[in-house]
Amino acid sequence: MAEDLRYNLQHLGDVIFDKVACASEKVKGSTRGISLTYKIGELQKEKEKLIKWIGRRVVVIRNAGKPETEFSTDKKLTAFFNRLDEIQKQIDDSLKERKGRLYPDQEKKSSKK
């Protein structure tokens, strides 16, 4: 028993260092999760604005008396839809990463199937 106490006292620094390193990794992961949540919120706001711009552009084209086929050839509308697709992909990727960080056990189980 005296040997166990001596061993523990001699390696106390190693134990403390391991605990601090473990806590540090958890803080880094938590910080990344918070930044992902913020990023997702900002992307969703940008997506909502873009949807409003698309609606306004459709109204402008419609009020100009142009035929419905004009929607597919309108460069601004096409650019808005392309940006909307990019934003949605970023949202999906961020949600997947955040879910993997929040529920790492589920990620491992789903990859085994």
ZIMOFEN-V971471 format. One line per field, one symbol per residue. ss: DSSP state (H for helix, E for strand, L for the rest). burial: b if it has 24 or more other C-alpha atoms within 12 Angstrom, else e. A space follows every 50 residues. Layout:
ss=???
burial=???
This chain:
ss=LHHHHHHHHHLHHHHHHHHHHHHHHHHHHHHHHHHHHHHHHHHHHHHHHH HHHHHHHHHHHHHLLLLLLHHHHLHHHHHHHHHHHHHHHHHHHHHHHHHH HHLHHHHHHHHHL
burial=eeeeeeeeeeeeeeeeeeeeeeeeeeeeeeeebeebbeebeebbeebeeb eeebeebbeeeeeeeeeeeebeeeeebeebbeebeebbeebeebbebbee beeeeeeeeeeee
